[in-house]
């Protein structure tokens, strides 16, 4: 599982890339992630659907739900469907996404997006104060509107 800071957004927050694969070694996974042109990366790229099928994707989704709380408030995650069968991977992620309405997706790019509260367009960022991140009690649950303020604490400056 790789959680990598990707690029800075126009709003000043960061976009993080999530990548996960099942390989023989960390070196093979790193070569695949960084798109190296060698035998290790090629062997993983050619067999990216794997033998475990949807079970590996389900475990990856669960791990992403746990890892998403490691980024800073206002930052976003992106999951790209880059397997050898990206449409099938996208449909599998879309199946689990139906229980998590806080995840957005792009069908053309085959990507999923999640932003940690408070969102970049929230008025709380315009006020002077400190935003302290909080991790909810159940990290696997979606962020519903009534649980939005459970994800951070805002301390205004006096």
Order of alpha helices (4+ residues) and beta strands (2+ residues): beta-beta-alpha-alpha-alpha-beta-alpha-beta-beta-beta-beta
